[in-house]
Amino acid sequence: MAEETQTEAPQVTLVDLQNALRIIDVAAERGAFKGGELTSVGSVRDKLAAFLEATMPKEEPAEDQAQA
């Protein structure tokens, strides 16, 4: 009888997406992309940033700051 192995599907978290955004920014700062690639890279970066902005939990001001 063959053993069945259960493998979970890979998971991508918001932290993973934040890290991808940081990687794109660092690579761009270091000149890793050619001019013709900038539009594509920038488009993906903008989509990641917009998704993270819409998805990340909003930080609520601390109680002390809210009363000020």
One Martini backbone bead per residue (centre of mass of N, CA, C, O) as a GRO file, in nm:
protein
   68
    1MET     BB    1   0.094   0.038   0.025
    2ALA     BB    2   0.069   0.359  -0.034
    3GLU     BB    3   0.173   0.652   0.073
    4GLU     BB    4   0.018   0.937   0.192
    5THR     BB    5   0.080   1.272   0.110
    6GLN     BB    6   0.042   1.579   0.274
    7THR     BB    7   0.022   1.891   0.117
    8GLU     BB    8   0.053   2.214   0.143
    9ALA     BB    9  -0.021   2.499   0.037
   10PRO     BB   10   0.113   2.771  -0.034
   11GLN     BB   11   0.182   3.065   0.155
   12VAL     BB   12   0.074   3.409   0.154
   13THR     BB   13   0.163   3.694   0.316
   14LEU     BB   14   0.177   4.017   0.406
   15VAL     BB   15   0.477   4.004   0.475
   16ASP     BB   16   0.569   3.899   0.203
   17LEU     BB   17   0.469   4.149   0.045
   18GLN     BB   18   0.638   4.355   0.195
   19ASN     BB   19   0.909   4.230   0.116
   20ALA     BB   20   0.875   4.260  -0.190
   21LEU     BB   21   0.859   4.566  -0.187
   22ARG     BB   22   1.141   4.610  -0.064
   23ILE     BB   23   1.300   4.467  -0.284
   24ILE     BB   24   1.222   4.654  -0.513
   25ASP     BB   25   1.333   4.915  -0.387
   26VAL     BB   26   1.628   4.825  -0.356
   27ALA     BB   27   1.680   4.748  -0.651
   28ALA     BB   28   1.619   5.030  -0.765
   29GLU     BB   29   1.835   5.187  -0.601
   30ARG     BB   30   2.071   4.987  -0.736
   31GLY     BB   31   2.006   4.940  -1.051
   32ALA     BB   32   1.864   4.646  -1.146
   33PHE     BB   33   1.712   4.799  -1.373
   34LYS     BB   34   1.605   4.852  -1.674
   35GLY     BB   35   1.439   5.081  -1.848
   36GLY     BB   36   1.229   4.872  -1.986
   37GLU     BB   37   1.142   4.754  -1.684
   38LEU     BB   38   1.009   4.983  -1.511
   39THR     BB   39   0.709   4.960  -1.578
   40SER     BB   40   0.661   4.673  -1.473
   41VAL     BB   41   0.775   4.708  -1.189
   42GLY     BB   42   0.597   4.951  -1.108
   43SER     BB   43   0.325   4.810  -1.140
   44VAL     BB   44   0.368   4.591  -0.928
   45ARG     BB   45   0.435   4.778  -0.693
   46ASP     BB   46   0.164   4.933  -0.693
   47LYS     BB   47  -0.016   4.685  -0.639
   48LEU     BB   48   0.108   4.604  -0.371
   49ALA     BB   49   0.062   4.871  -0.222
   50ALA     BB   50  -0.248   4.879  -0.255
   51PHE     BB   51  -0.311   4.611  -0.120
   52LEU     BB   52  -0.180   4.673   0.154
   53GLU     BB   53  -0.346   4.926   0.219
   54ALA     BB   54  -0.630   4.770   0.206
   55THR     BB   55  -0.545   4.519   0.414
   56MET     BB   56  -0.429   4.651   0.638
   57PRO     BB   57  -0.442   4.726   0.945
   58LYS     BB   58  -0.548   4.976   1.129
   59GLU     BB   59  -0.418   5.222   1.318
   60GLU     BB   60  -0.480   5.309   1.637
   61PRO     BB   61  -0.492   5.540   1.850
   62ALA     BB   62  -0.401   5.616   2.134
   63GLU     BB   63  -0.562   5.716   2.410
   64ASP     BB   64  -0.387   5.964   2.472
   65GLN     BB   65  -0.407   6.088   2.181
   66ALA     BB   66  -0.723   6.102   2.158
   67GLN     BB   67  -0.750   6.319   2.407
   68ALA     BB   68  -0.566   6.566   2.289
   0.00000   0.00000   0.00000
